[in-house]
Amino acid sequence: MKENMSGCSVEESMRLLGGRWRLLLVSYLLEGPKRFNDLRRDVPGISQRMLTLDLRALENAGLVKRTVYPTSPVRVEYEVTEDGKRLEPVVKVMKEFGLWLKERDPVRVAND
Amino acid sequence: MKENMSGCSVEESMRLLGGRWRLLLVSYLLEGPKRFNDLRRDVPGISQRMLTLDLRALENAGLVKRTVYPTSPVRVEYEVTEDGKRLEPVVKVMKEFGLWLKERDPVRVAND
């Protein structure tokens, strides 16, 4: 039962974070607030639509906050919330695992 | 540049682990070797086809080993490899985050 509950918790996390880009977006936002176009530049592989959807999902989950500044043109910034900072250890282990993966398979990873 | 490389590493990890089920499967396999049908029971939401594909992806990445025992009927077991054990800290933080998420939003998570 306990294992089962823990299993469920992994599923819960992955349901929210399991997309290819969400944790990557969080990893950039943990550096500080960013505008939409900053994130597009940081993550060149993501489409504008996917970026919008992923940011909205993170916002709906209370992990990212979107602030609109009434400048002209309007400036929209995204930042991690206090809850979002709980993803710091998740991002950390994913980075470490990804680094190890790239060192193990430099060619395969590049050609993927 | 350093941030960028770390960012890439998160992407690398998520490219391999980002599906909804893969880390969950690894979390069950970290308990010990399992047969295909054990995993189907552990993860009732997954289709047979998806389970096959996810196990194969983990196998191709060298994280899971598939062993066929020449019994009758043939017995096929899956287990994590030494490399796969590197996912233990990843599973751990995902569990912790998922638990926190469920405690924070018991209703939302249940209705998702």
Backbone of each chain as ProteinMPNN parsed JSONL, in Angstrom:
{"seq_chain_A": "MKENMSGCSVEESMRLLGGRWRLLLVSYLLEGPKRFNDLRRDVPGISQRMLTLDLRALENAGLVKRTVYPTSPVRVEYEVTEDGKRLEPVVKVMKEFGLWLKERDPVRVAND", "coords_chain_A": {"N_chain_A": [[0.837, -1.212, 0.0], [1.927, 1.205, 0.836], [4.056, 1.466, -0.996], [2.52, 1.576, -3.247], [1.129, 3.997, -2.902], [3.328, 5.714, -3.05], [4.119, 5.246, -5.625], [1.907, 6.289, -6.976], [2.384, 8.957, -6.329], [4.626, 9.595, -7.827], [3.449, 9.379, -10.303], [1.617, 11.44, -10.137], [3.321, 13.675, -10.034], [4.513, 13.417, -12.549], [2.388, 13.717, -14.222], [1.929, 16.375, -14.121], [4.464, 17.463, -14.682], [5.533, 16.049, -16.712], [5.764, 16.609, -19.449], [7.884, 17.36, -22.296], [9.033, 19.874, -22.042], [8.361, 21.307, -19.699], [9.771, 21.125, -17.186], [12.167, 22.065, -18.037], [11.546, 24.702, -18.699], [10.928, 25.587, -16.131], [13.464, 25.32, -15.035], [14.852, 27.385, -16.287], [13.36, 29.552, -15.374], [13.929, 29.476, -12.706], [16.266, 30.816, -12.595], [15.533, 33.434, -12.543], [13.076, 36.094, -13.092], [11.456, 36.013, -16.29], [10.711, 37.112, -19.626], [8.206, 36.206, -22.032], [9.416, 36.051, -24.594], [12.08, 35.792, -23.904], [12.073, 33.213, -22.936], [11.375, 31.815, -25.21], [13.69, 32.162, -26.63], [15.51, 30.892, -24.953], [14.639, 28.289, -25.138], [14.767, 27.017, -27.895], [13.585, 24.951, -29.331], [10.871, 24.819, -28.793], [7.459, 25.376, -29.667], [5.518, 28.38, -30.203], [2.891, 28.086, -29.393], [2.978, 25.803, -27.771], [4.647, 26.701, -25.767], [3.048, 28.673, -24.644], [0.915, 27.062, -23.693], [2.24, 25.349, -21.898], [3.3, 27.162, -20.039], [0.923, 28.147, -19.052], [-0.161, 25.883, -17.854], [1.667, 25.48, -15.796], [1.262, 27.808, -14.432], [-1.44, 27.528, -13.684], [-1.098, 25.477, -11.897], [0.003, 26.806, -9.865], [2.722, 27.145, -9.74], [4.134, 28.864, -11.244], [4.155, 32.354, -11.763], [2.436, 34.878, -13.475], [2.956, 38.087, -14.534], [1.589, 41.115, -15.547], [2.818, 44.069, -16.785], [1.841, 47.414, -16.985], [3.098, 48.827, -19.18], [4.075, 50.451, -22.246], [5.011, 49.012, -25.163], [2.888, 46.557, -23.54], [4.37, 44.709, -20.873], [5.066, 41.398, -20.154], [5.767, 39.229, -17.604], [7.212, 36.208, -16.391], [7.589, 34.215, -13.501], [8.965, 31.976, -11.008], [6.915, 30.797, -8.369], [6.7, 30.75, -4.717], [5.881, 28.135, -4.162], [6.68, 27.009, -6.554], [9.398, 27.013, -6.275], [9.899, 24.719, -4.964], [10.514, 22.968, -6.891], [13.159, 23.036, -7.312], [14.991, 20.971, -6.276], [14.116, 18.901, -7.925], [14.696, 19.768, -10.509], [17.418, 19.854, -10.2], [18.276, 17.108, -9.853], [17.45, 16.112, -12.298], [19.039, 17.537, -14.062], [21.527, 16.536, -13.314], [21.241, 13.838, -13.961], [20.813, 14.055, -16.715], [23.224, 15.175, -17.551], [24.975, 13.091, -16.952], [23.967, 11.2, -18.704], [24.537, 12.382, -21.163], [27.285, 12.313, -21.078], [27.731, 9.628, -21.033], [26.634, 8.707, -23.47], [27.64, 10.318, -25.825], [27.364, 10.428, -28.628], [24.966, 9.114, -29.33], [23.057, 10.646, -27.969], [23.346, 13.094, -29.258], [22.458, 12.483, -31.803], [19.842, 11.813, -31.513]], "CA_chain_A": [[0.0, 0.0, 0.0], [2.794, 2.373, 0.878], [4.706, 1.539, -2.317], [1.502, 1.975, -4.189], [0.931, 5.434, -2.744], [4.496, 6.431, -3.567], [4.009, 5.138, -7.07], [0.94, 7.313, -7.362], [2.961, 10.292, -6.209], [5.46, 9.793, -9.013], [2.523, 9.612, -11.415], [1.087, 12.786, -9.919], [4.349, 14.629, -10.473], [4.767, 13.325, -13.982], [1.211, 14.227, -14.915], [2.104, 17.829, -14.217], [5.792, 17.891, -15.15], [6.068, 15.044, -17.613], [6.012, 17.05, -20.824], [9.307, 17.511, -22.599], [9.567, 21.217, -21.82], [7.944, 22.041, -18.495], [10.847, 21.253, -16.197], [13.196, 22.905, -18.65], [11.083, 26.077, -18.492], [11.12, 25.898, -14.712], [14.893, 25.472, -14.756], [15.228, 28.744, -16.694], [12.687, 30.54, -14.515], [14.589, 29.487, -11.402], [17.352, 31.806, -12.681], [14.962, 34.762, -12.321], [11.914, 36.351, -13.946], [11.748, 36.071, -17.73], [9.585, 37.396, -20.507], [7.853, 35.141, -22.969], [10.409, 35.924, -25.669], [13.315, 35.241, -23.323], [11.921, 31.756, -22.851], [11.448, 31.286, -26.585], [15.109, 32.142, -27.012], [16.178, 29.86, -24.147], [14.172, 26.957, -25.541], [14.438, 27.235, -29.308], [12.808, 23.852, -29.92], [9.45, 24.84, -28.414], [6.619, 26.251, -30.49], [4.886, 29.457, -29.436], [1.671, 27.542, -28.812], [3.342, 24.88, -26.692], [5.175, 27.522, -24.678], [1.869, 29.276, -24.001], [0.172, 26.03, -22.953], [3.038, 24.855, -20.77], [3.352, 28.21, -19.011], [-0.398, 28.23, -18.425], [-0.315, 24.718, -16.963], [2.49, 25.728, -14.601], [0.582, 28.898, -13.728], [-2.631, 26.941, -13.056], [-0.672, 24.646, -10.774], [0.54, 27.685, -8.821], [4.181, 27.04, -9.67], [4.659, 30.012, -11.981], [3.292, 33.527, -11.672], [2.494, 35.717, -14.668], [2.671, 39.47, -14.16], [1.481, 42.036, -16.686], [3.177, 45.449, -16.433], [1.1, 48.29, -17.916], [3.95, 49.708, -19.964], [3.663, 50.431, -23.641], [4.025, 47.929, -25.149], [2.721, 45.807, -22.294], [5.434, 43.742, -20.62], [4.545, 40.247, -19.407], [6.876, 38.466, -17.047], [6.934, 34.949, -15.698], [8.577, 33.877, -12.474], [8.503, 30.87, -10.165], [6.327, 31.169, -7.078], [7.311, 30.022, -3.596], [5.612, 26.711, -4.413], [7.491, 26.595, -7.698], [10.791, 26.794, -5.837], [10.008, 23.312, -4.555], [11.006, 22.162, -8.015], [14.621, 23.165, -7.412], [15.675, 19.669, -6.217], [13.733, 18.075, -9.074], [15.509, 20.249, -11.626], [18.823, 19.503, -9.918], [18.572, 15.701, -10.166], [17.261, 15.911, -13.738], [20.266, 18.057, -14.672], [22.623, 15.602, -13.057], [21.025, 12.629, -14.75], [21.007, 14.415, -18.123], [24.666, 15.337, -17.772], [25.552, 11.745, -16.954], [23.488, 10.576, -19.937], [25.286, 12.947, -22.289], [28.669, 11.854, -21.01], [27.738, 8.198, -21.363], [26.321, 8.487, -24.898], [27.701, 11.621, -26.518], [26.924, 10.362, -30.023], [23.543, 8.773, -29.407], [22.249, 11.782, -27.536], [23.394, 14.137, -30.289], [21.711, 12.065, -32.998], [18.485, 11.402, -31.139]], "C_chain_A": [[0.867, 1.256, 0.0], [3.486, 2.565, -0.481], [3.724, 2.092, -3.338], [1.269, 3.482, -4.123], [2.112, 6.228, -3.299], [4.481, 6.394, -5.079], [3.068, 6.2, -7.603], [1.534, 8.704, -7.32], [3.869, 10.596, -7.386], [4.555, 10.112, -10.202], [1.958, 11.034, -11.353], [2.064, 13.849, -10.415], [4.479, 14.617, -11.979], [3.576, 13.821, -14.796], [1.349, 15.738, -15.126], [3.402, 18.203, -14.949], [6.319, 17.061, -16.306], [6.276, 15.48, -19.053], [7.504, 17.268, -21.049], [9.874, 18.838, -22.112], [9.329, 21.8, -20.427], [9.056, 22.215, -17.474], [11.978, 22.126, -16.729], [12.818, 24.381, -18.479], [11.286, 26.482, -17.039], [12.599, 26.12, -14.419], [15.369, 26.867, -15.176], [14.604, 29.785, -15.768], [13.297, 30.573, -13.116], [15.795, 30.447, -11.388], [16.842, 33.21, -12.379], [13.799, 34.975, -13.276], [12.33, 36.468, -15.415], [10.498, 36.486, -18.48], [9.365, 36.201, -21.43], [8.957, 34.94, -24.02], [11.777, 35.473, -25.171], [13.244, 33.723, -23.335], [11.954, 31.122, -24.236], [12.895, 31.184, -27.037], [15.846, 31.04, -26.247], [15.852, 28.458, -24.647], [13.789, 27.0, -27.014], [13.572, 26.129, -29.91], [11.308, 23.958, -29.693], [8.671, 25.777, -29.348], [5.959, 27.296, -29.584], [3.645, 28.936, -28.704], [1.967, 26.643, -27.608], [3.867, 25.66, -25.499], [4.021, 28.153, -23.905], [1.157, 28.25, -23.127], [0.946, 25.559, -21.728], [3.122, 25.898, -19.653], [2.009, 28.301, -18.296], [-0.616, 27.071, -17.455], [0.474, 24.933, -15.666], [1.862, 26.835, -13.751], [-0.655, 28.344, -12.994], [-2.272, 26.078, -11.859], [-0.04, 25.483, -9.664], [2.055, 27.653, -8.703], [4.87, 28.221, -10.347], [3.643, 31.135, -11.877], [3.525, 34.391, -12.912], [2.116, 37.124, -14.239], [2.653, 40.336, -15.412], [1.805, 43.439, -16.195], [2.559, 46.395, -17.462], [2.0, 49.301, -18.61], [3.424, 49.715, -21.397], [4.897, 50.152, -24.494], [3.997, 47.207, -23.796], [3.872, 44.81, -22.117], [4.849, 42.632, -19.753], [5.734, 39.431, -18.908], [6.396, 37.226, -16.313], [8.007, 34.721, -14.654], [8.062, 32.69, -11.662], [7.941, 31.435, -8.87], [7.105, 30.467, -5.96], [7.092, 28.52, -3.775], [6.496, 26.185, -5.544], [8.933, 26.309, -7.313], [11.001, 25.391, -5.298], [10.503, 22.423, -5.68], [12.523, 22.216, -8.143], [15.324, 21.799, -7.304], [15.327, 18.75, -7.388], [14.59, 18.458, -10.286], [16.96, 19.796, -11.438], [19.12, 18.045, -10.302], [18.392, 15.42, -11.656], [18.485, 16.406, -14.514], [21.395, 17.048, -14.526], [22.464, 14.347, -13.905], [21.274, 12.914, -16.241], [22.474, 14.585, -18.469], [25.343, 13.983, -17.869], [25.195, 11.036, -18.261], [24.293, 11.077, -21.134], [26.742, 12.494, -22.275], [28.761, 10.38, -21.394], [27.563, 7.972, -22.863], [26.451, 9.771, -25.697], [27.133, 11.548, -27.929], [25.427, 10.108, -30.102], [22.673, 9.964, -29.043], [22.197, 12.839, -28.627], [22.525, 13.768, -31.49], [20.248, 11.772, -32.733], [17.434, 12.15, -31.926]], "O_chain_A": [[0.601, 2.224, -0.713], [3.503, 3.662, -1.038], [4.052, 2.945, -4.164], [1.217, 4.16, -5.15], [1.935, 7.268, -3.932], [4.791, 7.386, -5.739], [3.385, 6.916, -8.552], [1.23, 9.541, -8.171], [3.885, 11.72, -7.889], [4.853, 10.998, -11.003], [1.839, 11.725, -12.365], [1.687, 14.788, -11.116], [4.548, 15.669, -12.616], [3.738, 14.288, -15.923], [0.947, 16.29, -16.151], [3.426, 19.147, -15.738], [7.405, 17.319, -16.824], [6.923, 14.759, -19.814], [8.282, 17.348, -20.098], [11.062, 18.927, -21.802], [10.047, 22.715, -20.023], [9.267, 23.311, -16.954], [12.651, 22.83, -15.976], [13.668, 25.21, -18.152], [11.758, 27.582, -16.751], [12.952, 27.007, -13.642], [16.201, 27.466, -14.494], [15.243, 30.778, -15.421], [13.196, 31.582, -12.418], [16.279, 30.837, -10.326], [17.622, 34.085, -12.002], [13.553, 34.154, -14.159], [13.413, 36.959, -15.732], [9.376, 36.246, -18.034], [10.217, 35.326, -21.576], [9.374, 33.814, -24.296], [12.542, 34.852, -25.909], [14.203, 33.037, -23.688], [12.492, 30.029, -24.415], [13.278, 30.245, -27.735], [16.692, 30.343, -26.806], [16.686, 27.555, -24.584], [12.603, 27.017, -27.343], [12.89, 26.363, -30.908], [10.542, 23.249, -30.345], [9.168, 26.826, -29.758], [5.859, 27.117, -28.37], [3.386, 29.296, -27.555], [1.3, 26.714, -26.576], [3.57, 25.324, -24.352], [4.016, 28.167, -22.674], [0.833, 28.523, -21.971], [0.374, 25.39, -20.65], [3.029, 25.564, -18.472], [1.958, 28.506, -17.083], [-1.18, 27.249, -16.376], [0.0, 24.606, -14.579], [1.92, 26.804, -12.522], [-0.881, 28.659, -11.825], [-3.054, 25.96, -10.915], [0.398, 24.946, -8.647], [2.614, 28.08, -7.693], [6.026, 28.535, -10.064], [2.434, 30.905, -11.9], [4.661, 34.602, -13.337], [1.06, 37.326, -13.641], [3.574, 40.297, -16.227], [1.143, 43.948, -15.29], [2.731, 46.205, -18.666], [1.701, 50.495, -18.627], [2.434, 49.051, -21.706], [5.78, 51.008, -24.546], [4.956, 47.249, -23.026], [4.295, 44.155, -23.07], [4.21, 42.902, -18.735], [6.588, 39.003, -19.685], [5.327, 37.206, -15.703], [9.185, 34.996, -14.885], [6.859, 32.431, -11.633], [8.438, 32.432, -8.346], [8.033, 29.699, -6.214], [8.009, 27.726, -3.566], [6.992, 25.06, -5.49], [9.605, 25.482, -7.928], [12.134, 24.922, -5.186], [10.868, 21.269, -5.458], [13.106, 21.525, -8.978], [16.167, 21.485, -8.144], [16.142, 17.922, -7.796], [15.131, 17.601, -10.985], [17.634, 19.407, -12.393], [20.101, 17.776, -10.996], [19.1, 14.583, -12.218], [18.912, 15.786, -15.487], [22.116, 16.748, -15.478], [23.427, 13.855, -14.492], [21.879, 12.099, -16.938], [22.917, 14.19, -19.547], [26.174, 13.749, -18.746], [26.032, 10.353, -18.85], [24.68, 10.299, -22.006], [27.356, 12.315, -23.326], [29.739, 9.942, -22.0], [28.257, 7.148, -23.458], [25.447, 10.271, -26.205], [26.491, 12.494, -28.386], [24.705, 10.785, -30.834], [21.683, 10.257, -29.715], [21.142, 13.413, -28.895], [21.926, 14.641, -32.12], [19.495, 11.506, -33.669], [16.24, 11.923, -31.733]]}, "seq_chain_B": "MKENMSGCSVEESMRLLGGRWRLLLVSYLLEGPKRFNDLRRDVPGISQRMLTLDLRALENAGLVKRTVYPTSPVRVEYEVTEDGKRLEPVVKVMKEFGLWLKERDPVRVAND", "coords_chain_B": {"N_chain_B": [[26.422, 30.345, -20.75], [27.08, 28.122, -19.226], [24.682, 27.796, -17.786], [23.084, 27.335, -19.951], [24.055, 24.87, -20.878], [23.342, 23.308, -18.687], [20.625, 23.563, -18.8], [20.135, 22.234, -21.202], [20.747, 19.682, -20.29], [18.665, 19.059, -18.595], [16.685, 18.955, -20.51], [17.6, 16.8, -21.978], [17.287, 14.705, -20.123], [14.513, 14.798, -19.815], [13.654, 14.21, -22.324], [14.082, 11.53, -22.467], [12.802, 10.583, -20.152], [10.435, 11.868, -19.922], [7.822, 11.055, -20.517], [4.502, 10.169, -19.368], [4.553, 7.784, -17.936], [7.065, 6.545, -17.688], [8.972, 7.071, -15.586], [7.453, 6.233, -13.491], [7.201, 3.502, -14.03], [9.894, 2.821, -13.719], [10.092, 3.376, -11.006], [8.603, 1.29, -9.883], [10.095, -0.872, -10.786], [12.426, -0.498, -9.43], [11.873, -1.647, -7.044], [12.347, -4.286, -7.457], [12.806, -7.141, -9.698], [10.295, -7.511, -12.24], [7.453, -8.969, -13.879], [5.939, -8.482, -17.095], [3.117, -8.49, -16.791], [2.889, -7.974, -14.077], [3.628, -5.325, -14.037], [1.622, -4.211, -15.551], [-0.454, -4.517, -13.787], [0.457, -2.973, -11.668], [0.368, -0.461, -12.799], [-2.353, 0.525, -13.689], [-3.457, 2.365, -15.456], [-2.085, 2.348, -17.847], [-1.775, 1.46, -21.307], [-1.43, -1.712, -23.001], [0.156, -1.536, -25.253], [1.507, 0.909, -24.881], [2.914, 0.34, -22.575], [4.637, -1.631, -23.542], [6.113, -0.085, -25.4], [7.249, 1.867, -23.754], [8.787, 0.332, -21.988], [10.565, -0.722, -23.82], [11.893, 1.577, -24.691], [13.203, 2.316, -22.344], [14.79, 0.101, -22.082], [16.344, 0.27, -24.409], [17.775, 2.496, -23.735], [19.43, 1.46, -21.92], [18.681, 1.314, -19.284], [16.936, -0.432, -18.252], [16.684, -3.954, -18.054], [15.803, -6.736, -19.964], [14.846, -10.001, -19.499], [14.527, -13.212, -20.815], [13.158, -16.177, -19.775], [13.512, -19.581, -20.402], [11.133, -21.091, -19.81], [8.018, -22.918, -19.658], [4.853, -21.699, -19.836], [6.911, -19.264, -21.579], [8.834, -17.079, -19.532], [9.081, -13.675, -18.955], [11.116, -11.232, -17.702], [11.581, -8.003, -16.245], [14.057, -5.725, -15.189], [15.807, -3.166, -13.325], [18.891, -1.878, -14.543], [22.399, -1.493, -13.585], [23.012, 1.095, -14.435], [20.415, 2.034, -14.55], [19.797, 2.248, -11.904], [20.721, 4.688, -11.25], [18.588, 6.303, -11.444], [17.33, 6.375, -9.082], [17.574, 8.64, -7.207], [16.144, 10.483, -8.754], [13.588, 9.404, -8.947], [12.998, 9.539, -6.266], [12.863, 12.359, -5.616], [10.754, 13.046, -7.267], [8.682, 11.572, -6.198], [8.515, 12.813, -3.687], [7.793, 15.406, -4.445], [5.363, 14.896, -5.699], [3.864, 13.872, -3.579], [3.721, 16.123, -1.934], [2.271, 17.751, -3.647], [-0.163, 16.383, -3.761], [-0.973, 16.644, -1.148], [-1.271, 19.352, -0.986], [-3.286, 19.943, -2.893], [-5.695, 18.183, -2.556], [-8.24, 17.773, -3.684], [-8.225, 18.87, -6.285], [-6.224, 17.343, -7.507], [-7.368, 14.819, -7.421], [-9.495, 15.141, -9.155], [-8.392, 15.677, -11.582]], "CA_chain_B": [[26.83, 29.102, -21.426], [26.949, 27.031, -18.269], [23.239, 27.616, -17.59], [22.566, 26.761, -21.164], [24.388, 23.443, -20.874], [22.53, 22.623, -17.68], [19.287, 23.534, -19.375], [20.135, 21.121, -22.139], [20.779, 18.406, -19.584], [17.289, 18.809, -18.161], [15.955, 18.557, -21.717], [18.063, 15.449, -22.284], [16.612, 13.786, -19.205], [13.072, 14.775, -20.042], [13.413, 13.548, -23.609], [14.032, 10.092, -22.195], [11.956, 10.206, -19.006], [9.346, 12.817, -19.811], [6.483, 10.494, -20.676], [3.767, 10.099, -18.098], [4.68, 6.506, -17.218], [8.386, 5.907, -17.629], [9.559, 7.118, -14.245], [6.601, 5.407, -12.633], [7.641, 2.117, -14.261], [11.197, 2.668, -13.049], [9.898, 3.346, -9.543], [8.186, -0.067, -9.52], [11.196, -1.811, -11.048], [13.45, -0.327, -8.377], [11.505, -2.563, -5.938], [12.832, -5.619, -7.805], [12.38, -7.573, -11.043], [8.849, -7.676, -12.422], [7.009, -9.426, -15.187], [5.096, -7.544, -17.841], [1.774, -8.395, -16.208], [3.006, -7.288, -12.778], [3.658, -3.882, -14.297], [0.268, -3.806, -15.973], [-1.272, -4.43, -12.577], [0.928, -1.823, -10.881], [0.062, 0.791, -13.511], [-3.572, 0.155, -14.415], [-3.833, 3.342, -16.482], [-1.273, 2.266, -19.069], [-2.209, 0.451, -22.277], [-0.42, -2.734, -23.251], [1.073, -1.025, -26.275], [2.342, 1.954, -24.287], [3.835, -0.334, -21.655], [5.67, -2.247, -24.387], [6.974, 0.95, -25.979], [8.021, 2.531, -22.695], [9.811, -0.6, -21.518], [11.592, -0.833, -24.858], [12.702, 2.808, -24.669], [14.082, 2.236, -21.168], [15.75, -0.953, -22.391], [17.282, 0.818, -25.402], [18.64, 3.465, -23.055], [20.3, 0.721, -20.997], [18.269, 1.533, -17.897], [16.145, -1.605, -17.873], [17.136, -5.167, -18.735], [14.723, -7.679, -20.21], [15.387, -11.364, -19.527], [13.557, -14.234, -21.192], [13.468, -17.485, -19.186], [12.94, -20.593, -21.306], [10.164, -21.96, -19.158], [6.829, -23.067, -20.496], [5.126, -20.694, -20.875], [8.095, -18.406, -21.421], [8.686, -16.03, -18.529], [9.88, -12.497, -19.322], [11.234, -10.336, -16.554], [12.238, -6.715, -16.423], [14.69, -5.22, -13.961], [16.678, -2.015, -13.598], [20.32, -2.164, -14.654], [23.214, -0.623, -12.725], [22.769, 2.464, -14.908], [19.048, 2.406, -14.19], [19.75, 2.613, -10.474], [20.982, 6.128, -11.155], [17.309, 7.018, -11.412], [16.779, 6.345, -7.719], [17.322, 9.994, -6.679], [15.132, 11.17, -9.57], [12.306, 8.883, -8.486], [12.793, 10.022, -4.893], [12.369, 13.75, -5.581], [9.443, 13.097, -7.92], [7.747, 11.083, -5.178], [8.338, 13.852, -2.669], [7.039, 16.516, -5.019], [3.992, 14.415, -5.929], [3.199, 13.798, -2.27], [3.436, 17.497, -1.537], [1.211, 18.226, -4.547], [-1.423, 15.761, -3.357], [-1.388, 17.212, 0.138], [-1.687, 20.739, -1.227], [-4.528, 20.001, -3.679], [-6.296, 16.838, -2.58], [-9.419, 17.694, -4.554], [-7.868, 19.109, -7.682], [-5.472, 16.207, -8.024], [-8.292, 13.691, -7.62], [-10.4, 15.402, -10.281], [-7.634, 16.028, -12.787]], "C_chain_B": [[26.655, 27.908, -20.483], [25.454, 26.727, -18.037], [22.648, 26.88, -18.778], [22.829, 25.255, -21.21], [23.54, 22.676, -19.857], [21.101, 22.501, -18.181], [19.152, 22.351, -20.309], [20.078, 19.784, -21.417], [19.393, 18.051, -19.059], [16.479, 18.311, -19.367], [16.299, 17.114, -22.09], [17.358, 14.409, -21.415], [15.148, 13.653, -19.56], [12.732, 14.121, -21.379], [13.272, 12.042, -23.39], [12.954, 9.738, -21.165], [10.639, 10.95, -18.961], [7.944, 12.249, -20.013], [5.797, 10.356, -19.322], [4.135, 8.872, -17.273], [6.099, 6.041, -16.952], [9.009, 5.916, -16.241], [8.748, 6.287, -13.266], [6.99, 3.932, -12.791], [8.976, 1.873, -13.559], [11.009, 2.58, -11.545], [9.442, 1.956, -9.093], [9.329, -1.06, -9.714], [12.322, -1.658, -10.028], [13.128, -1.187, -7.151], [12.047, -3.965, -6.185], [12.321, -6.003, -9.178], [10.873, -7.803, -11.094], [8.572, -8.258, -13.8], [6.123, -8.349, -15.807], [3.734, -7.374, -17.157], [1.766, -7.805, -14.802], [2.912, -5.787, -13.006], [2.292, -3.387, -14.77], [-0.64, -3.64, -14.764], [-0.862, -3.207, -11.742], [0.455, -0.501, -11.481], [-1.202, 0.578, -14.336], [-3.927, 1.124, -15.534], [-3.137, 3.146, -17.82], [-1.83, 1.191, -20.004], [-1.072, -0.541, -22.493], [0.641, -2.231, -24.235], [2.047, 0.004, -25.692], [3.359, 1.332, -23.339], [4.979, -0.979, -22.433], [6.652, -1.191, -24.887], [7.854, 1.596, -24.907], [9.119, 1.614, -22.162], [10.935, -0.712, -22.545], [12.49, 0.402, -24.872], [13.68, 2.772, -23.493], [15.167, 1.176, -21.39], [16.809, -0.422, -23.382], [18.244, 1.825, -24.771], [19.539, 2.775, -22.032], [19.91, 0.868, -19.54], [17.489, 0.345, -17.349], [16.655, -2.791, -18.688], [15.95, -6.126, -18.811], [15.335, -9.068, -20.294], [14.262, -12.342, -19.852], [14.007, -15.565, -20.596], [12.755, -18.558, -19.992], [12.063, -21.602, -20.586], [8.987, -22.158, -20.099], [5.606, -22.78, -19.628], [6.365, -19.867, -20.539], [7.831, -17.329, -20.375], [9.617, -14.88, -18.927], [9.909, -11.562, -18.129], [11.995, -9.073, -16.913], [12.868, -6.307, -15.103], [15.535, -3.999, -14.31], [18.124, -2.498, -13.663], [21.074, -1.307, -13.632], [23.007, 0.844, -13.134], [21.38, 2.944, -14.485], [18.93, 2.818, -12.723], [20.099, 4.069, -10.243], [19.686, 6.941, -11.122], [16.696, 7.054, -10.015], [16.569, 7.763, -7.146], [16.26, 10.766, -7.465], [13.741, 10.725, -9.112], [11.98, 9.449, -7.103], [12.245, 11.458, -4.877], [10.999, 13.865, -6.247], [8.349, 12.608, -6.971], [7.447, 12.175, -4.176], [7.499, 15.004, -3.214], [5.57, 16.112, -5.23], [3.197, 14.329, -4.63], [2.796, 15.183, -1.801], [2.255, 18.047, -2.343], [-0.148, 17.664, -4.115], [-1.909, 16.318, -2.032], [-1.892, 18.643, -0.051], [-3.054, 20.791, -1.887], [-5.234, 18.666, -3.682], [-7.454, 16.727, -3.567], [-9.025, 17.839, -6.008], [-7.16, 17.899, -8.278], [-6.407, 15.046, -8.328], [-9.162, 13.892, -8.859], [-9.696, 15.628, -11.603], [-7.968, 15.141, -13.978]], "O_chain_B": [[26.161, 26.849, -20.869], [25.024, 25.575, -18.083], [21.847, 25.956, -18.645], [21.94, 24.469, -21.537], [23.083, 21.563, -20.115], [20.453, 21.469, -18.01], [18.202, 21.573, -20.23], [19.426, 18.852, -21.888], [18.994, 16.887, -19.074], [15.693, 17.37, -19.255], [15.433, 16.321, -22.461], [16.897, 13.378, -21.903], [14.602, 12.551, -19.605], [11.654, 13.55, -21.543], [12.462, 11.374, -24.032], [12.277, 8.718, -21.292], [9.813, 10.708, -18.08], [6.965, 12.926, -19.697], [6.438, 10.419, -18.273], [4.044, 8.903, -16.046], [6.314, 5.214, -16.067], [9.514, 4.896, -15.773], [9.292, 5.708, -12.326], [7.095, 3.204, -11.804], [9.164, 0.854, -12.894], [11.687, 1.799, -10.877], [9.853, 1.49, -8.03], [9.511, -1.975, -8.911], [13.083, -2.597, -9.797], [13.999, -1.431, -6.317], [12.195, -4.749, -5.248], [11.504, -5.293, -9.765], [10.262, -8.234, -10.117], [9.336, -8.071, -14.747], [5.636, -7.442, -15.132], [3.26, -6.253, -16.97], [0.775, -7.212, -14.375], [2.221, -5.071, -12.281], [1.866, -2.284, -14.43], [-1.483, -2.744, -14.719], [-1.707, -2.503, -11.187], [0.178, 0.456, -10.758], [-1.126, 0.462, -15.559], [-4.63, 0.746, -16.472], [-3.557, 3.721, -18.824], [-2.297, 0.145, -19.553], [0.09, -0.252, -22.206], [1.838, -2.465, -24.072], [3.246, -0.027, -25.971], [4.519, 1.742, -23.3], [6.141, -0.887, -22.037], [7.867, -1.374, -24.81], [9.042, 1.838, -25.121], [10.241, 2.056, -21.914], [12.11, -0.788, -22.186], [13.704, 0.289, -25.044], [14.843, 3.152, -23.632], [16.305, 1.331, -20.948], [18.007, -0.642, -23.205], [19.38, 1.982, -25.22], [20.324, 3.436, -21.351], [20.712, 0.581, -18.651], [17.397, 0.149, -16.137], [17.01, -2.65, -19.859], [15.201, -6.297, -17.848], [16.252, -9.289, -21.085], [13.191, -12.305, -19.247], [15.111, -16.031, -20.879], [11.552, -18.468, -20.239], [12.232, -22.813, -20.735], [8.97, -21.623, -21.208], [5.332, -23.574, -18.728], [6.798, -19.785, -19.389], [6.751, -16.74, -20.332], [10.797, -15.095, -19.201], [8.869, -11.153, -17.612], [12.902, -9.067, -17.745], [12.293, -6.514, -14.034], [15.931, -3.823, -15.462], [18.526, -3.404, -12.933], [20.477, -0.506, -12.911], [22.848, 1.718, -12.282], [21.194, 4.103, -14.113], [18.078, 3.626, -12.354], [19.815, 4.625, -9.182], [19.701, 8.131, -10.805], [15.665, 7.691, -9.797], [15.483, 8.057, -6.646], [15.558, 11.606, -6.903], [12.843, 11.543, -8.915], [10.834, 9.793, -6.813], [11.262, 11.732, -4.189], [10.177, 14.686, -5.841], [7.244, 13.149, -6.94], [6.29, 12.439, -3.849], [6.609, 15.514, -2.534], [4.657, 16.896, -4.968], [2.014, 14.668, -4.586], [1.678, 15.394, -1.332], [1.369, 18.711, -1.806], [-1.151, 18.377, -4.106], [-3.112, 16.45, -1.811], [-2.816, 19.085, 0.632], [-3.9, 21.593, -1.49], [-5.361, 18.058, -4.745], [-7.622, 15.693, -4.214], [-9.428, 17.047, -6.859], [-7.452, 17.481, -9.398], [-6.269, 14.372, -9.349], [-9.521, 12.927, -9.534], [-10.347, 15.756, -12.64], [-7.406, 15.321, -15.059]]}, "name": "protein", "num_of_chains": 2, "seq": "MKENMSGCSVEESMRLLGGRWRLLLVSYLLEGPKRFNDLRRDVPGISQRMLTLDLRALENAGLVKRTVYPTSPVRVEYEVTEDGKRLEPVVKVMKEFGLWLKERDPVRVANDMKENMSGCSVEESMRLLGGRWRLLLVSYLLEGPKRFNDLRRDVPGISQRMLTLDLRALENAGLVKRTVYPTSPVRVEYEVTEDGKRLEPVVKVMKEFGLWLKERDPVRVAND"}
